[in-house]
């Protein structure tokens, strides 16, 4: 198959761009590419004393269980998160869909589903990477990032440039981050992945001058900063939000809500700061976090920040919505309220569509039909922005 745009309906003629999907990293991604002196220290899988397979880094440090984090089987069935697969975090690596790991099957699945391109995020490298700031040798961390980015560039090529993994930056080191951002641009990657709350890991917060040299380079390179909810995995920050009395089927969405709303912290700080004013060419994406909460955040900032008091100077910053619309994007997949009722309070130019394949909340198996039914009553020009033009402009995708 090859990609064929819909011939009729609200998505007719469009090249749909999915702004959030994931890759299950192969177990030899790092070991097969590492220089000899790092071969035993880069991420790799082995069983612990109980016979359970884990990802390890630097020889002995556990990153996470060796789970697929993929919830679609080879036969195409979607796997429920709760129940028997709760602890497994996805299907077994022998049984998951090849599109979770391999580029060519992923592109074939995109053709089948009716999606032109996908922005792709890591699993292990996304959900465990922030832990590396808390103890790993900086040079080792940098090598790990470089290997991942090289592997993803190979994957992008195998996927006929329709799969666009975002580059991991060693954001714990500004000079290395600048160097890797330039290298990522040179090799053809289209954006970078960072954490929204690096100060929780002992680094300066994103509003400080510490980051300005990186922001300047990313602005010049036109590489957006993607803040995925998976990059919040700081030690001691996880905690459970669901009542222990809830059954797992109910507890899972409660935990998901808290995880996704964690991005409201990064976004509210960003829109209450002058970062976007100092760097007007810099773009930020809040990934896999929905959009329905965004108007509340922007209004809440202004309600208090912009209140007038006798004898008090007026606020120095423009309204939060104005700051947001200068360079922040939100992504949605399952919502009704966000794209249907709140779009004018967010801005159609600042919204991206996603599917979250192959995670448990993915729109799979028929994401396009589900989204067409949801968005069909919007203005065609707005639909085009949300499912095609905004992402194409942001990630420099030729359509």
N, C-alpha and C positions, 0 to 999 in steps of 0.2 A: 504493500500500500504506500501511497504518498499522501501528503496533506491536501485535503480538499475542503475549502471553506464551505460553510452552509450555503445552500442555494436559495433558501427561503427562511423566513422567521426573523427574529430580532437580531441574530448574529450573522445574517447573510452577508457573504463577501468579506468577512473579517478574518484576520489572522490572530487567533486568540492567544494571549500570553498569560501563562500561569505564573504569578509572582511569588509563589512559595511551594516548593516541593523538596524532597530529601533524597539523599543517596545513602545506602547502607555500604559503608566502606569495606572493601575486601580485606581479609585478614593479613594479606601480604603487601598491602598498599605501601607501608613504610619500609618493611624489611627488604623488599625486592628492589628498593631504590636507594637505600641508605649507604653512605660511604662506610668502609670497613670499620673505622673507629667508632661509628655510631650504631652499628648493626644490632648490638645487644641492648641498646638504650632507647631506641625509637619505639613507638607503640607497637605492641604485638600481643598475640593471644596465646595463653597456655592455661592448663588446669591448675587449680589450687589443691591444697591437701585434701579437700573434700571431693575432688573430681569435678568441680564446677569451672567452666571456662570463663576467664576474665581477660580484659584488656589490661596490660601492664605498660608502664613507661619507666625509663631509667632503671631497668632491671627488676626492681622490686615494688614500685609504687603502683597500686591498683587505681585504674581510672574508672572502670565500670564493668558490669557483667557483659559478656560477649553475646548480647542480644541483637536480633536483627532490626528491631524497632520498625518492622515492616508488617503490615496487617492485611496483605493480599497474598493468597496462595497461588501456586503455579497454575491451578485449575481455574483461577479467576475469582474464587470465593473471597469475600471480605471476612476478616477474622474479628470477632468481638473482643474488645479490650478486657472486659470483666470476665470473671469465671476462670477457666483453666489457663487462660493466656495472660492473666494479670501479672504473675511473677515472671513469666517468660518474656514479656514485653515484645510481643510479635510472634510470628511463626518461626519454626526452626529454619535455619539457614538452608537446609536441604529442601524445604517445602515452600519457601517464599517465591513470589513471582520474580522472574529474572530481571524485570524492569526495575526492581528495587536496587539492583547492583550494577547491571550491565547497560551500556549506552545504547547499543543497537536495539535490544528488546524494548528499551524505554521509548525510543523514537517510534517504533512500531506501535506501541501502546498509545502514544500521543496521536498518531494517525487514526487509530481505531476510535479513540475518544473524541477526536475532532479538535485537538489543541495543537497550535503551531509551535510554540516554544515554552520552555520552563526555566525560571530562575531556580537554582538548586542550592540547597544548604546541606551541611554535613549532619551526621548523627553523632558519632563518637567525638569528632573534632569540634562539633558545636556544643554538645551538652557537657563535655568534660574539659574542654580547652581552658576555661577560666581557672580551673584548679592548678594549671601549670604555672600560674603567676605566683603561687604560694610555695615555691621551693625548688623548682627545676633550674638547672644551670641555663643561663641566658642563651649561650651558643647552641645548646641542645634544643631549646625551645624554638630558636630561629630555624634550625635545620628541619625540625618537625613541620613547621609552617611551610617552608619552601618545598619539601617533598609533597605535602598535601596539595599545594597549589600546582605543582608540576603534574601530578597525577590527575588533577581535575582538568587541567588544560588538555591533557591527552583524551580524557573522557569527553570534553567538549568537542574535540575534533572527531572522535568516533561517533558522536551524536550529530554529525553534519551541521555543527554550529547552531543547533536548535536547543541544546542543553547548555545552560549558562551558569556554571557553579561560581559562587562568589569567593573571593580570595580571603584566606585567613591572614590577618596581620599579627605579628608579635607585639601587640599593643603595649606590653609591659616595657618596651624599649623604643623610644621615639625614633632614634636614628635608624634602627633596624626596620621599624615600621615604614619610615619614609623610603628606605631602600627597597623594601618588598612591595610597597605600593607602586613605585616606578617600574619594578620588574613585572608586576602583575599586569600593568597597562601594556608594557612592551610585548608580553607573550599573548595578550588578547583576552584577558579576563575583564569583566565588565563592572565590578563593584567590589567592595571590601566588607568583611564581617568583623564587627567589634562587639564589646559588651557595653550595655547601657549604664552600668553602675560600677565602674572599675574602682571607685573609692572604697567599695565594700571589700576589695581585695588588697587594700593598702596603697593604691595609686591615687594621684590627684583626681578630683571630679572633672567631668567633661567640660565644665565652664571655666576652667583655669587656663592661664597662659601656657602651662605645660604642654597643652595639645595644639597650640596655635601653629607651630611649624608643620605639623601633620595636616591640619585643616587647610593650610595654604596650598600644600602640595596636592591634596585630594581635590581641592577646588580647581587647580590648574589642570589636573589630569581628567577632570570630569568623572570621577569615580564616586558613586553614592556610598554612604555609610549605612549598612544594614544592621539594625539592632534586632536580632531574633530573640524570642522569649527563651530559647534554649541556652543563651549565653548569660544566664543569671545564676549559674550553678556554683555560687560561692560557698565555701565551707561554712557550715553552721547557719545557712540562710534558708534551708529547705523547709523544715517544719510541715506539719499536716494541717490543712485548713478544714477538712471534712470532719464532721462529728464521728467519733468511733462507733456510734450506734447505727450509722447509716449502712445499708447493704452496699456492696462494691459497685453495683450498677448505678446507684445514686451518688456515691462518694466520688466516683471518677469525674463527672462534670463539675462538681464543687471544686475539686483540686484544679481542674483545667481553668476554671474561671479565675482563680487566684493567680495561677501562673501567667495567664494571658494579661491580666490587669497589672501585672508587675511592670509592664512597659508603660503604664500611665505615669509611673514615677520618672522614668527617663524623659518622657515627652513633656510632662508638666514643668520639669526643671528647664528643659530646652526652651520652652515657650515663655518662661519667666526670666530668661537670660538674654544677653545681647549677642550670643554666638552667631545667630543667623543674620544679624545686622552687620557684624564684623566680617562675616564670610558669606555674602549673598549668593555666591555661586556654589555653595556646598549643599548637597541634598542628603536627607536622612529618611530612612524607611523603618517604620515600626512593623515588624514581620510576625505573622501568625498571632495577631492580637486583636483583630476585629476593629470596628470603627464606631460602633454605637456609643461608646463612652467618650469619644473625642469632644463633641460639643460641650458636654458637662465640664470636662477639664478646662477647656478654653474659657467658658463662661465663669467657672469658679475662680480662675486666676484673676479675671478682670473684676469680678464682683468685689473682691477685697483689695486688690492692688490699686484699682482705679478710683476707689471711693475718695471723695473730696472732704477735706477738713479745713476749717478756718485757720489761716496762718501757716498751712502746710503746703510745700511746693507740689505742683502737679507731678504725676508719675513720669519717669524718664523714658519709659519704653512705650511703643505703640501697642494697640490692643493685641491680645494673645492670638486671636484668629488671624490677624494680619501677619504676625510673625510666623505662625504655622504655615500659612499659605505661601510664604516665601520659599520654603524648601523642605517641608515635611510631608511624608506620604503614610497612609494607613492601608492595610490589606484586610479584605473580608472574604469569607467563603459561605457560611451558612445563614447569615443574618437576613432579617427582613427590615427591622427598624432603621439600621444604619444606611443602607443604600436606597431604601424606598421613602423614608420619612424625614431623614436628617441630612440628606445630601447637600441641601443649600446651606446648611450650617457648618458643613465641613469644606465643601468645594469640590466639584466634580474633577478638577484638575489634580487633586491630591489624593485620589483613591485608586487602588489597584485590586484586581481580582486574583484569587488564588484557589487551589484545590487541596493543598496539604498532602498530596500523595507521597508515600504510602502509609501515612500515620493513621491512628485510629479514628480521628475526626475527619478524615479525607472525604471529599464529595464522591469518590469512586463508588460504584462503577460507571456512573453516567453523569459526570460533572457538568457537561455542557447543557444537556437537556434540563437538569435541575436548575441551573442558573438562568437559562433562557426563560423558563416559566416564572422565575422570580423577578427578572428585570424587564420583562416584555413591555410593560407600560411606561417605561422611561423614554425620554426623548432619544431618538436614534443617535443624535450627536453625542449625547451623554454616555450612552451604551458604548459607543466606539471609543471614547476616551478611557472608560473604566477597564474594558477587556482587551484593548489593543494599544491605543495611541500613547497613553501615559507611560506604560512600561516600555514601549518602543523608544520613546524619547529619553527616558531615564537611563536605560541600559544600552542605548545605541544599537537597537535591533533593527535590521533592514527589513521593512515590510513592503 
